[in-house]
Amino acid sequence: MAKRVLAVKFVRILWYDASDGPLGWSSLTEPEIQAWMEKPALVLSYGYLVKKTRHYYILAADLCDDLVISRLTKIPVDCVKNMKVIKVPPLRVKGGR
């Protein structure tokens, strides 16, 4: 069976995520609580950019040559601090189309 090159980008996205605070009762004046409230959760994700919409980037951490994917992450566009395309060898997928 012939294989074709899949035109999908591998990216690194730095983005802000929601985060839970410490569990249990806490005082708003505690240093741990103050630090948590001041510092956003910054996440670094790598994956294949399998879909882009006006509102989301959808990454797949795993992509097989039969187009099976796993470990999807949907990142809101407005939460992205920056994104960089990482050069990787092209993926040759099954099927001659």
N, C-alpha and C positions, 0 to 999 in steps of 0.2 A: 504494500500500500504506500502510495506517495505521501510525503509529508510537506507541509507548508509552514512558513514562518508566521508566528502569531505576533501581530502588532499591538503589544501591550507594554506599558511602561512600568518599570520598577522604581518606586519612589520612597523617599524618606520624608515624613511629615512630622513637624513639631507643632503640637496643638494643645489648647487648654481644655481640660476635662473637669467635670463636676467631681467633688470629693466629699466624703463624709467626715465630720468632725469626730473628736474623741467621744467614746460612749460613756454614758452615766452623767451624773450631775457635775457641773463645772461652773466656776465663777467666770464672768466675762473679764475679770481683771487678771486671771491666771496667765502667765507668760506663754504656756503651751497653746491656750485658746487664742490669745492675741496673735501669735505667730501663724497659726492655722488660718485665721481670718484675713491676714495680710498677704499671704503667699498663695497664688493660684496653683492648682495641680497642672504641671506642665508634662506632657507625655510625648515620647519619641516613638513613632511607629514606622516600620518598614513593611512594604508589601507590593503586590502587583495591583496597579490601578485598574480595576475591572469595570468601573463605571463612575462617571462624573455627571452630576446634575447641577442645577442652579443652587441647590441647597446642601448637597452631600458629596463627599468623596467616599467611594467604597473600595476598600483594600482586601485582597485575599493574600493571606500569608503563604498559602500553598497553592500551586497551580501545576496540574499534571498535563502530560502530552495528549491526553484524551479529553481535555477541557474540564476535568473534575477539579473543583476547588474546595478549600476548607479554611477555617478560621477567618471568617469575614469580620471586618470592622467598618462601621458606618460613622464617618467623622463629619460633623457640620462644617460647612465652608466658613462660616463666620467665626469658628473657634480656631482656625488654622493660623499659626504665627508665620510659618514658612514651609515651603515644599520644594524639594530638589529631586530631579530625575537622576537616578543612579544607573550608570551604564553596566549592563550585564549581557552575557551571551544571549542571542535570540533563542526563543523556545520554538522548536519544530514540533508541530502538532499533527496528529493523524488526520488523514483526509486530504485529497488533492485539490480541494476547492480554493 
